């Protein structure tokens, strides 16, 4: 796969957004296992933020093409 110069969203940013969503899922699961409401809430927040960033990137890519 080749990258075009000036591509709308870099692969690194896409990976970072996905990683944030995965981190949130792991934190949420850890919160469930330990019974920590704070950890569960933080996990939900991280997962939501990561998913919203991914959706925003998809919209940007769709508009640019």
N, CA, C and O atoms as a CHARMM CRD file, in Angstrom:
* protein
*
  260
    1    1 UNK  N      0.84500  -1.17000   0.00000 PROA 1      0.00000
    2    1 UNK  CA     0.00000   0.00000   0.00000 PROA 1      0.00000
    3    1 UNK  C      0.89300   1.23700   0.00000 PROA 1      0.00000
    4    1 UNK  O      1.83700   1.32900   0.78500 PROA 1      0.00000
    5    2 UNK  N      0.59900   2.15700  -0.85700 PROA 2      0.00000
    6    2 UNK  CA     1.37000   3.38300  -0.90500 PROA 2      0.00000
    7    2 UNK  C      0.53400   4.52900  -0.37600 PROA 2      0.00000
    8    2 UNK  O     -0.68300   4.57100  -0.55900 PROA 2      0.00000
    9    3 UNK  N      1.19600   5.44200   0.27100 PROA 3      0.00000
   10    3 UNK  CA     0.50300   6.60900   0.80700 PROA 3      0.00000
   11    3 UNK  C      0.68900   7.78000  -0.13500 PROA 3      0.00000
   12    3 UNK  O      1.78600   8.03300  -0.63200 PROA 3      0.00000
   13    4 UNK  N     -0.38500   8.47600  -0.36600 PROA 4      0.00000
   14    4 UNK  CA    -0.30900   9.67900  -1.18100 PROA 4      0.00000
   15    4 UNK  C      0.18600  10.82800  -0.32700 PROA 4      0.00000
   16    4 UNK  O     -0.05300  10.88100   0.87900 PROA 4      0.00000
   17    5 UNK  N      0.87700  11.73900  -0.97700 PROA 5      0.00000
   18    5 UNK  CA     1.30500  12.93100  -0.25800 PROA 5      0.00000
   19    5 UNK  C      0.06600  13.76500   0.06100 PROA 5      0.00000
   20    5 UNK  O     -0.78300  13.98800  -0.80300 PROA 5      0.00000
   21    6 UNK  N     -0.02700  14.21400   1.28800 PROA 6      0.00000
   22    6 UNK  CA    -1.17500  15.02900   1.68700 PROA 6      0.00000
   23    6 UNK  C     -2.42900  14.21400   1.93500 PROA 6      0.00000
   24    6 UNK  O     -3.53700  14.72100   1.76000 PROA 6      0.00000
   25    7 UNK  N     -2.27700  12.95200   2.34000 PROA 7      0.00000
   26    7 UNK  CA    -3.45700  12.14800   2.62000 PROA 7      0.00000
   27    7 UNK  C     -4.21800  12.76300   3.79100 PROA 7      0.00000
   28    7 UNK  O     -3.60200  13.29600   4.71400 PROA 7      0.00000
   29    8 UNK  N     -5.54500  12.69700   3.76400 PROA 8      0.00000
   30    8 UNK  CA    -6.36300  13.38200   4.76600 PROA 8      0.00000
   31    8 UNK  C     -6.06200  12.98700   6.21300 PROA 8      0.00000
   32    8 UNK  O     -6.00600  13.85500   7.08300 PROA 8      0.00000
   33    9 UNK  N     -5.87000  11.70600   6.48300 PROA 9      0.00000
   34    9 UNK  CA    -5.64100  11.27000   7.85500 PROA 9      0.00000
   35    9 UNK  C     -4.49200  10.27900   7.84400 PROA 9      0.00000
   36    9 UNK  O     -4.52500   9.28800   7.11400 PROA 9      0.00000
   37   10 UNK  N     -3.48600  10.54600   8.64700 PROA 10     0.00000
   38   10 UNK  CA    -2.32700   9.66600   8.64900 PROA 10     0.00000
   39   10 UNK  C     -2.65800   8.33100   9.31600 PROA 10     0.00000
   40   10 UNK  O     -3.55700   8.22900  10.15000 PROA 10     0.00000
   41   11 UNK  N     -1.91300   7.33700   8.92300 PROA 11     0.00000
   42   11 UNK  CA    -2.09600   5.99700   9.48700 PROA 11     0.00000
   43   11 UNK  C     -1.81800   6.03800  10.99100 PROA 11     0.00000
   44   11 UNK  O     -2.49700   5.37100  11.77200 PROA 11     0.00000
   45   12 UNK  N     -0.82400   6.81800  11.38400 PROA 12     0.00000
   46   12 UNK  CA    -0.48400   6.91500  12.80500 PROA 12     0.00000
   47   12 UNK  C     -1.63100   7.44000  13.64900 PROA 12     0.00000
   48   12 UNK  O     -1.87600   6.94100  14.74700 PROA 12     0.00000
   49   13 UNK  N     -2.33200   8.43800  13.14500 PROA 13     0.00000
   50   13 UNK  CA    -3.47000   8.98300  13.89600 PROA 13     0.00000
   51   13 UNK  C     -4.61100   7.98300  13.96100 PROA 13     0.00000
   52   13 UNK  O     -5.26200   7.84100  14.99600 PROA 13     0.00000
   53   14 UNK  N     -4.85300   7.28700  12.85400 PROA 14     0.00000
   54   14 UNK  CA    -5.91200   6.27900  12.86100 PROA 14     0.00000
   55   14 UNK  C     -5.59700   5.19100  13.88100 PROA 14     0.00000
   56   14 UNK  O     -6.47400   4.73500  14.61400 PROA 14     0.00000
   57   15 UNK  N     -4.32900   4.78300  13.91600 PROA 15     0.00000
   58   15 UNK  CA    -3.90800   3.76400  14.87200 PROA 15     0.00000
   59   15 UNK  C     -4.07700   4.27200  16.30400 PROA 15     0.00000
   60   15 UNK  O     -4.51900   3.52700  17.17900 PROA 15     0.00000
   61   16 UNK  N     -3.72700   5.52900  16.54200 PROA 16     0.00000
   62   16 UNK  CA    -3.84700   6.10400  17.88000 PROA 16     0.00000
   63   16 UNK  C     -5.30500   6.15400  18.33300 PROA 16     0.00000
   64   16 UNK  O     -5.59900   5.89300  19.49900 PROA 16     0.00000
   65   17 UNK  N     -6.21400   6.48400  17.42500 PROA 17     0.00000
   66   17 UNK  CA    -7.63900   6.52100  17.77900 PROA 17     0.00000
   67   17 UNK  C     -8.15500   5.12200  18.12100 PROA 17     0.00000
   68   17 UNK  O     -8.91000   4.94300  19.07700 PROA 17     0.00000
   69   18 UNK  N     -7.74100   4.14700  17.33500 PROA 18     0.00000
   70   18 UNK  CA    -8.15600   2.77100  17.59600 PROA 18     0.00000
   71   18 UNK  C     -7.57300   2.28200  18.92000 PROA 18     0.00000
   72   18 UNK  O     -8.24800   1.60000  19.69200 PROA 18     0.00000
   73   19 UNK  N     -6.31400   2.63900  19.17200 PROA 19     0.00000
   74   19 UNK  CA    -5.66500   2.23800  20.41700 PROA 19     0.00000
   75   19 UNK  C     -6.37900   2.83900  21.62200 PROA 19     0.00000
   76   19 UNK  O     -6.50500   2.18700  22.65900 PROA 19     0.00000
   77   20 UNK  N     -6.84700   4.07700  21.48900 PROA 20     0.00000
   78   20 UNK  CA    -7.57200   4.71300  22.59400 PROA 20     0.00000
   79   20 UNK  C     -8.87600   3.96700  22.87900 PROA 20     0.00000
   80   20 UNK  O     -9.24300   3.77800  24.03800 PROA 20     0.00000
   81   21 UNK  N     -9.57500   3.54400  21.82400 PROA 21     0.00000
   82   21 UNK  CA   -10.81100   2.79300  22.01300 PROA 21     0.00000
   83   21 UNK  C    -10.53900   1.43600  22.66500 PROA 21     0.00000
   84   21 UNK  O    -11.28900   1.00400  23.54000 PROA 21     0.00000
   85   22 UNK  N     -9.48400   0.77900  22.24400 PROA 22     0.00000
   86   22 UNK  CA    -9.13100  -0.52500  22.82500 PROA 22     0.00000
   87   22 UNK  C     -8.72300  -0.35200  24.28700 PROA 22     0.00000
   88   22 UNK  O     -9.10400  -1.15400  25.14000 PROA 22     0.00000
   89   23 UNK  N     -7.95200   0.69200  24.57200 PROA 23     0.00000
   90   23 UNK  CA    -7.54600   0.97900  25.95500 PROA 23     0.00000
   91   23 UNK  C     -8.78400   1.17300  26.83700 PROA 23     0.00000
   92   23 UNK  O     -8.82900   0.69700  27.97100 PROA 23     0.00000
   93   24 UNK  N     -9.77800   1.87000  26.30500 PROA 24     0.00000
   94   24 UNK  CA   -11.01100   2.08600  27.05100 PROA 24     0.00000
   95   24 UNK  C    -11.73100   0.78600  27.34600 PROA 24     0.00000
   96   24 UNK  O    -12.25100   0.58400  28.44300 PROA 24     0.00000
   97   25 UNK  N    -11.75600  -0.09500  26.35500 PROA 25     0.00000
   98   25 UNK  CA   -12.39700  -1.40100  26.56500 PROA 25     0.00000
   99   25 UNK  C    -11.69100  -2.19900  27.64900 PROA 25     0.00000
  100   25 UNK  O    -12.33400  -2.84300  28.47800 PROA 25     0.00000
  101   26 UNK  N    -10.36300  -2.15300  27.63700 PROA 26     0.00000
  102   26 UNK  CA    -9.59500  -2.88400  28.65300 PROA 26     0.00000
  103   26 UNK  C     -9.80700  -2.29800  30.04200 PROA 26     0.00000
  104   26 UNK  O     -9.95500  -3.03200  31.01900 PROA 26     0.00000
  105   27 UNK  N     -9.82200  -0.96200  30.12300 PROA 27     0.00000
  106   27 UNK  CA   -10.05000  -0.31900  31.42000 PROA 27     0.00000
  107   27 UNK  C    -11.44200  -0.64800  31.95300 PROA 27     0.00000
  108   27 UNK  O    -11.62000  -0.89400  33.14600 PROA 27     0.00000
  109   28 UNK  N    -12.41100  -0.64900  31.06600 PROA 28     0.00000
  110   28 UNK  CA   -13.78100  -0.96100  31.48500 PROA 28     0.00000
  111   28 UNK  C    -13.87200  -2.38600  32.01900 PROA 28     0.00000
  112   28 UNK  O    -14.50500  -2.63600  33.04500 PROA 28     0.00000
  113   29 UNK  N    -13.23600  -3.31200  31.31500 PROA 29     0.00000
  114   29 UNK  CA   -13.22700  -4.70300  31.75800 PROA 29     0.00000
  115   29 UNK  C    -12.51200  -4.84200  33.09500 PROA 29     0.00000
  116   29 UNK  O    -12.97200  -5.57100  33.97300 PROA 29     0.00000
  117   30 UNK  N    -11.40200  -4.15400  33.25200 PROA 30     0.00000
  118   30 UNK  CA   -10.67500  -4.20100  34.52600 PROA 30     0.00000
  119   30 UNK  C    -11.53700  -3.62700  35.64500 PROA 30     0.00000
  120   30 UNK  O    -11.52200  -4.13500  36.76600 PROA 30     0.00000
  121   31 UNK  N    -12.27600  -2.58300  35.34800 PROA 31     0.00000
  122   31 UNK  CA   -13.17400  -2.01000  36.34200 PROA 31     0.00000
  123   31 UNK  C    -14.27100  -2.96500  36.75200 PROA 31     0.00000
  124   31 UNK  O    -14.65300  -3.02500  37.92000 PROA 31     0.00000
  125   32 UNK  N    -14.77600  -3.71300  35.78300 PROA 32     0.00000
  126   32 UNK  CA   -15.80200  -4.71500  36.09900 PROA 32     0.00000
  127   32 UNK  C    -15.23600  -5.79600  37.01100 PROA 32     0.00000
  128   32 UNK  O    -15.86200  -6.19700  37.99200 PROA 32     0.00000
  129   33 UNK  N    -14.03900  -6.25700  36.66300 PROA 33     0.00000
  130   33 UNK  CA   -13.43500  -7.34500  37.43900 PROA 33     0.00000
  131   33 UNK  C    -13.10000  -6.91600  38.86100 PROA 33     0.00000
  132   33 UNK  O    -13.25800  -7.69600  39.80100 PROA 33     0.00000
  133   34 UNK  N    -12.64000  -5.68600  39.02100 PROA 34     0.00000
  134   34 UNK  CA   -12.24500  -5.21700  40.34900 PROA 34     0.00000
  135   34 UNK  C    -13.37900  -4.54700  41.10800 PROA 34     0.00000
  136   34 UNK  O    -13.27300  -4.31800  42.31300 PROA 34     0.00000
  137   35 UNK  N    -14.46300  -4.23300  40.40800 PROA 35     0.00000
  138   35 UNK  CA   -15.58600  -3.56200  41.05500 PROA 35     0.00000
  139   35 UNK  C    -15.36600  -2.05400  41.18700 PROA 35     0.00000
  140   35 UNK  O    -16.06200  -1.39100  41.95600 PROA 35     0.00000
  141   36 UNK  N    -14.41900  -1.52100  40.45300 PROA 36     0.00000
  142   36 UNK  CA   -14.10700  -0.10200  40.53500 PROA 36     0.00000
  143   36 UNK  C    -15.00500   0.69700  39.58700 PROA 36     0.00000
  144   36 UNK  O    -14.89300   0.57500  38.36700 PROA 36     0.00000
  145   37 UNK  N    -15.88800   1.50900  40.15100 PROA 37     0.00000
  146   37 UNK  CA   -16.78300   2.33500  39.33500 PROA 37     0.00000
  147   37 UNK  C    -15.99300   3.40700  38.58400 PROA 37     0.00000
  148   37 UNK  O    -16.32700   3.75300  37.45000 PROA 37     0.00000
  149   38 UNK  N    -14.95200   3.92600  39.21700 PROA 38     0.00000
  150   38 UNK  CA   -14.13500   4.96500  38.58500 PROA 38     0.00000
  151   38 UNK  C    -13.40600   4.42500  37.35200 PROA 38     0.00000
  152   38 UNK  O    -13.34800   5.08700  36.31600 PROA 38     0.00000
  153   39 UNK  N    -12.85900   3.23600  37.47200 PROA 39     0.00000
  154   39 UNK  CA   -12.14800   2.62200  36.35700 PROA 39     0.00000
  155   39 UNK  C    -13.10800   2.29300  35.21000 PROA 39     0.00000
  156   39 UNK  O    -12.78500   2.49500  34.04000 PROA 39     0.00000
  157   40 UNK  N    -14.28900   1.78500  35.56300 PROA 40     0.00000
  158   40 UNK  CA   -15.29800   1.49800  34.53400 PROA 40     0.00000
  159   40 UNK  C    -15.70700   2.76100  33.80100 PROA 40     0.00000
  160   40 UNK  O    -15.80500   2.76200  32.57400 PROA 40     0.00000
  161   41 UNK  N    -15.94300   3.83100  34.53300 PROA 41     0.00000
  162   41 UNK  CA   -16.35300   5.09800  33.92000 PROA 41     0.00000
  163   41 UNK  C    -15.24200   5.65600  33.03500 PROA 41     0.00000
  164   41 UNK  O    -15.50800   6.15400  31.94100 PROA 41     0.00000
  165   42 UNK  N    -14.01400   5.57300  33.50100 PROA 42     0.00000
  166   42 UNK  CA   -12.88100   6.02900  32.70000 PROA 42     0.00000
  167   42 UNK  C    -12.73900   5.22800  31.42100 PROA 42     0.00000
  168   42 UNK  O    -12.40500   5.77300  30.36900 PROA 42     0.00000
  169   43 UNK  N    -12.99200   3.94300  31.51600 PROA 43     0.00000
  170   43 UNK  CA   -12.92900   3.08000  30.34100 PROA 43     0.00000
  171   43 UNK  C    -14.00700   3.41400  29.33000 PROA 43     0.00000
  172   43 UNK  O    -13.75500   3.44900  28.12500 PROA 43     0.00000
  173   44 UNK  N    -15.21300   3.65900  29.82700 PROA 44     0.00000
  174   44 UNK  CA   -16.29600   4.04900  28.92000 PROA 44     0.00000
  175   44 UNK  C    -15.96800   5.36700  28.22900 PROA 44     0.00000
  176   44 UNK  O    -16.21500   5.53200  27.03400 PROA 44     0.00000
  177   45 UNK  N    -15.41400   6.29600  28.98500 PROA 45     0.00000
  178   45 UNK  CA   -15.06000   7.61400  28.43200 PROA 45     0.00000
  179   45 UNK  C    -13.96900   7.47300  27.36200 PROA 45     0.00000
  180   45 UNK  O    -14.07800   8.07000  26.29100 PROA 45     0.00000
  181   46 UNK  N    -12.93000   6.69600  27.64100 PROA 46     0.00000
  182   46 UNK  CA   -11.85200   6.50700  26.67300 PROA 46     0.00000
  183   46 UNK  C    -12.35300   5.82100  25.40400 PROA 46     0.00000
  184   46 UNK  O    -11.99400   6.20200  24.29000 PROA 46     0.00000
  185   47 UNK  N    -13.18300   4.81100  25.59400 PROA 47     0.00000
  186   47 UNK  CA   -13.71400   4.08500  24.43700 PROA 47     0.00000
  187   47 UNK  C    -14.58900   5.00300  23.58300 PROA 47     0.00000
  188   47 UNK  O    -14.50100   4.98700  22.35500 PROA 47     0.00000
  189   48 UNK  N    -15.42300   5.79400  24.23200 PROA 48     0.00000
  190   48 UNK  CA   -16.28000   6.72900  23.51400 PROA 48     0.00000
  191   48 UNK  C    -15.44400   7.74800  22.74200 PROA 48     0.00000
  192   48 UNK  O    -15.70700   8.00900  21.56800 PROA 48     0.00000
  193   49 UNK  N    -14.43500   8.32300  23.40100 PROA 49     0.00000
  194   49 UNK  CA   -13.59100   9.31500  22.74000 PROA 49     0.00000
  195   49 UNK  C    -12.86100   8.71300  21.53800 PROA 49     0.00000
  196   49 UNK  O    -12.79300   9.33500  20.47800 PROA 49     0.00000
  197   50 UNK  N    -12.32500   7.52500  21.69800 PROA 50     0.00000
  198   50 UNK  CA   -11.64100   6.86200  20.59400 PROA 50     0.00000
  199   50 UNK  C    -12.57200   6.58500  19.42600 PROA 50     0.00000
  200   50 UNK  O    -12.20000   6.77800  18.26800 PROA 50     0.00000
  201   51 UNK  N    -13.78500   6.13100  19.72900 PROA 51     0.00000
  202   51 UNK  CA   -14.74700   5.84100  18.66700 PROA 51     0.00000
  203   51 UNK  C    -15.19300   7.11600  17.96300 PROA 51     0.00000
  204   51 UNK  O    -15.37800   7.11400  16.74600 PROA 51     0.00000
  205   52 UNK  N    -15.36700   8.19900  18.70500 PROA 52     0.00000
  206   52 UNK  CA   -15.76500   9.46500  18.08700 PROA 52     0.00000
  207   52 UNK  C    -14.65000  10.01500  17.20000 PROA 52     0.00000
  208   52 UNK  O    -14.92100  10.57200  16.13600 PROA 52     0.00000
  209   53 UNK  N    -13.41700   9.86300  17.62500 PROA 53     0.00000
  210   53 UNK  CA   -12.29500  10.31800  16.80500 PROA 53     0.00000
  211   53 UNK  C    -12.20000   9.49000  15.52100 PROA 53     0.00000
  212   53 UNK  O    -11.89800  10.02500  14.45400 PROA 53     0.00000
  213   54 UNK  N    -12.45700   8.19600  15.62700 PROA 54     0.00000
  214   54 UNK  CA   -12.44900   7.34400  14.44000 PROA 54     0.00000
  215   54 UNK  C    -13.55700   7.76100  13.47500 PROA 54     0.00000
  216   54 UNK  O    -13.34100   7.82800  12.26400 PROA 54     0.00000
  217   55 UNK  N    -14.73400   8.03800  14.01100 PROA 55     0.00000
  218   55 UNK  CA   -15.85800   8.45600  13.16300 PROA 55     0.00000
  219   55 UNK  C    -15.53600   9.79200  12.49400 PROA 55     0.00000
  220   55 UNK  O    -15.82400   9.97500  11.31100 PROA 55     0.00000
  221   56 UNK  N    -14.95500  10.70600  13.22300 PROA 56     0.00000
  222   56 UNK  CA   -14.57200  11.99200  12.65200 PROA 56     0.00000
  223   56 UNK  C    -13.56000  11.83800  11.53700 PROA 56     0.00000
  224   56 UNK  O    -13.63500  12.53100  10.52200 PROA 56     0.00000
  225   57 UNK  N    -12.61700  10.93700  11.71900 PROA 57     0.00000
  226   57 UNK  CA   -11.60200  10.69100  10.68900 PROA 57     0.00000
  227   57 UNK  C    -12.23900  10.11400   9.43600 PROA 57     0.00000
  228   57 UNK  O    -11.84100  10.46100   8.32400 PROA 57     0.00000
  229   58 UNK  N    -13.23100   9.22900   9.60300 PROA 58     0.00000
  230   58 UNK  CA   -13.90700   8.66400   8.45100 PROA 58     0.00000
  231   58 UNK  C    -14.67800   9.73100   7.68000 PROA 58     0.00000
  232   58 UNK  O    -14.70300   9.72100   6.44900 PROA 58     0.00000
  233   59 UNK  N    -15.30300  10.64700   8.41000 PROA 59     0.00000
  234   59 UNK  CA   -16.03500  11.72900   7.76200 PROA 59     0.00000
  235   59 UNK  C    -15.06500  12.63400   7.00100 PROA 59     0.00000
  236   59 UNK  O    -15.33400  13.02300   5.86400 PROA 59     0.00000
  237   60 UNK  N    -13.95000  12.96300   7.62600 PROA 60     0.00000
  238   60 UNK  CA   -12.94400  13.80500   6.96000 PROA 60     0.00000
  239   60 UNK  C    -12.44600  13.14400   5.67600 PROA 60     0.00000
  240   60 UNK  O    -12.32600  13.79400   4.63700 PROA 60     0.00000
  241   61 UNK  N    -12.15700  11.84000   5.76000 PROA 61     0.00000
  242   61 UNK  CA   -11.67200  11.12300   4.58800 PROA 61     0.00000
  243   61 UNK  C    -12.73600  11.09800   3.48500 PROA 61     0.00000
  244   61 UNK  O    -12.41000  11.24700   2.30700 PROA 61     0.00000
  245   62 UNK  N    -13.99100  10.91300   3.85700 PROA 62     0.00000
  246   62 UNK  CA   -15.06300  10.86200   2.86800 PROA 62     0.00000
  247   62 UNK  C    -15.25400  12.21400   2.18400 PROA 62     0.00000
  248   62 UNK  O    -15.51600  12.27100   0.98300 PROA 62     0.00000
  249   63 UNK  N    -15.12600  13.28200   2.93300 PROA 63     0.00000
  250   63 UNK  CA   -15.29500  14.62400   2.37500 PROA 63     0.00000
  251   63 UNK  C    -14.13100  14.98800   1.47000 PROA 63     0.00000
  252   63 UNK  O    -14.32700  15.64100   0.44500 PROA 63     0.00000
  253   64 UNK  N    -12.92000  14.57500   1.83600 PROA 64     0.00000
  254   64 UNK  CA   -11.73200  14.90900   1.05800 PROA 64     0.00000
  255   64 UNK  C    -11.69600  14.17800  -0.27800 PROA 64     0.00000
  256   64 UNK  O    -11.07700  14.66300  -1.22500 PROA 64     0.00000
  257   65 UNK  N    -12.34400  13.02600  -0.37500 PROA 65     0.00000
  258   65 UNK  CA   -12.27500  12.24900  -1.62400 PROA 65     0.00000
  259   65 UNK  C    -13.43300  12.61600  -2.46500 PROA 65     0.00000
  260   65 UNK  O    -13.58700  12.08900  -3.56700 PROA 65     0.00000
